[in-house]
Amino acid sequence: MTIHLSLDKILDKIKNELTSKISLAKNTDKIDITTLSQQSKTLNEIILISEISREKKAMLHKFSITLQEGITAKSLRYEKQDLERVMSILND
């Protein structure tokens, strides 16, 4: 149960960071992804000890990787949509 709460907590933090970056990145392609990258690493640590299914772990890991790979201002909205999809699947 604690692990699931930790998973929800880090996903909420990532969502908040994405929302913040979207609002700051109106007309620039330069994005500081330091925080997102760190949150991605934390997410990976939680995934390893989580008791969720392999499929959900794989989905979360794939999402986590995208947070570390060249996020641009244009891709932030897609990342947020992907996160919302991931959270929806986890809550089913």
C-alpha positions as CSV (number, residue, x, y, z in Angstrom):
1,M,0.0,0.0,0.0
2,T,2.8,2.4,0.9
3,I,4.5,1.7,-2.4
4,H,1.3,2.4,-4.3
5,L,1.0,5.7,-2.5
6,S,4.6,6.5,-3.3
7,L,3.9,5.7,-7.0
8,D,0.9,8.0,-6.9
9,K,2.9,10.7,-5.2
10,I,5.8,10.7,-7.8
11,L,3.3,10.6,-10.7
12,D,1.5,13.6,-9.2
13,K,4.9,15.4,-8.8
14,I,5.7,14.6,-12.5
15,K,2.3,15.9,-13.6
16,N,2.8,19.1,-11.6
17,E,6.2,19.6,-13.1
18,L,4.9,19.0,-16.6
19,T,2.1,21.5,-16.0
20,S,4.6,24.0,-14.7
21,K,7.0,23.5,-17.7
22,I,4.1,23.9,-20.2
23,S,3.1,27.2,-18.7
24,L,6.7,28.5,-18.8
25,A,7.6,27.2,-22.2
26,K,5.3,29.3,-24.4
27,N,7.7,30.3,-27.1
28,T,10.9,28.5,-26.5
29,D,12.4,25.1,-27.3
30,K,14.8,25.2,-24.5
31,I,13.5,23.4,-21.4
32,D,15.3,22.6,-18.2
33,I,14.4,19.0,-17.6
34,T,16.6,18.5,-14.5
35,T,13.7,18.1,-12.2
36,L,11.8,15.8,-14.6
37,S,14.9,13.7,-15.1
38,Q,15.3,13.3,-11.3
39,Q,11.7,12.4,-10.9
40,S,12.0,9.9,-13.6
41,K,14.9,8.2,-11.8
42,T,12.7,8.1,-8.6
43,L,9.9,6.6,-10.6
44,N,12.2,3.9,-11.8
45,E,13.3,3.1,-8.3
46,I,9.6,2.8,-7.2
47,I,8.8,0.7,-10.2
48,L,11.4,-1.9,-9.2
49,I,9.9,-2.5,-5.8
50,S,6.3,-2.0,-6.8
51,E,3.8,-4.9,-6.7
52,I,2.0,-3.9,-9.9
53,S,1.9,-6.2,-12.9
54,R,4.7,-6.6,-15.4
55,E,2.7,-4.9,-18.1
56,K,2.1,-1.9,-15.9
57,K,5.8,-1.8,-14.9
58,A,6.8,-1.9,-18.5
59,M,4.4,0.9,-19.4
60,L,5.7,3.0,-16.5
61,H,9.3,2.3,-17.4
62,K,8.7,3.3,-21.1
63,F,7.0,6.5,-19.9
64,S,9.9,7.2,-17.5
65,I,12.4,6.9,-20.4
66,T,10.6,9.5,-22.4
67,L,11.1,12.0,-19.6
68,Q,14.8,11.7,-20.0
69,E,15.0,11.9,-23.8
70,G,15.1,15.3,-25.3
71,I,11.9,16.9,-24.1
72,T,11.0,20.1,-26.1
73,A,8.4,22.7,-25.4
74,K,6.3,21.1,-28.1
75,S,6.5,17.6,-26.6
76,L,5.5,18.7,-23.1
77,R,1.8,18.5,-23.8
78,Y,2.2,15.0,-25.3
79,E,4.1,13.9,-22.2
80,K,1.4,15.2,-20.0
81,Q,-1.3,13.4,-22.0
82,D,0.7,10.2,-21.9
83,L,1.0,10.6,-18.1
84,E,-2.7,11.0,-17.8
85,R,-3.2,7.9,-19.8
86,V,-0.8,6.0,-17.6
87,M,-2.4,7.2,-14.4
88,S,-5.8,6.2,-15.8
89,I,-4.6,2.7,-16.6
90,L,-3.0,2.3,-13.2
91,N,-6.3,3.3,-11.5
92,D,-8.3,0.7,-13.4
